[in-house]
């Protein structure tokens, strides 16, 4: 499961799906958005990212399943 911060979610999704960003998502073919959070303050977003990255997979899965139990791909219309 990939966790990251961006100021433009649509752009970031496109970059990952098209393979423009090398790294975890390219290596493990993580291209499906199943959960996201929004923040008005970048510092809060970065702090939340650090917290989530420290969680074990089971806890991350529980977070996703709390709003998207079937892991449907989310569509972002901004």
N, C-alpha and C positions, 0 to 999 in steps of 0.2 A: 504494500500500500504506500503510495507516494503522498507526501505532505509538503506543501510549499506555500510561499507568499507571493502574491502578484498584485499589481495595481490595475490589471486588465485581464480578467478571467477568460474572456473569449479569445484574446490573442494567445494567452498561455496554452489554452486547450489546443488551438490550431498548431502552435509550435511543437507541442508534444506529439500530436497525432501525425504530423508531417515529418517527424524525425529530426526537426531542426535543433533540438536540444539534446546533446549527448549526455549520457549518465543513466541514472536509475530507470527512468521511464522507458528509455530506448532499449536498455539492456533486458529489462523484464517485461516489456510490451504492456506497460500500464497506460492505457489510453482512454479509459472510461471514467468520466466524472460521476461519482456516486454520492458525494457529500461536499458541502462547502459552507463556510461561515464568512460573514462580512464584518468589517470593522471600519470605522471612520478615522481611526488613529493607527498609523503604521507601527508604532511602538507596541500597542496592544496586540496587533496582528502577529508581530514577531514573537512576543511573549507567549501567545497561544500556540504558535507553531512549535516552539521549544517544548512546551508542555506536552503536546500531542506526540511529538517525536520521542519523548521519553516513555510513552505508554507501550505496553506489550500489545501484540496483535489482537488478542482477545478483547481487550478494552476498546481498541480502535474499532473493531468489528461491531461491538455493542453500540458505540456511538453512531455509526452509519445505520445500523439496523433500527435505531430509535426513530429515525425519520424516513428511512428507505429500506424496509426489511427485505425486499427482493433484489436489491442492488441494481435497480433500473438506472440506465444512463440518463443523467440530468441534462436538459437543454437550457442554455443560458441565452436569454434575449435581452441584451442591453442596448 
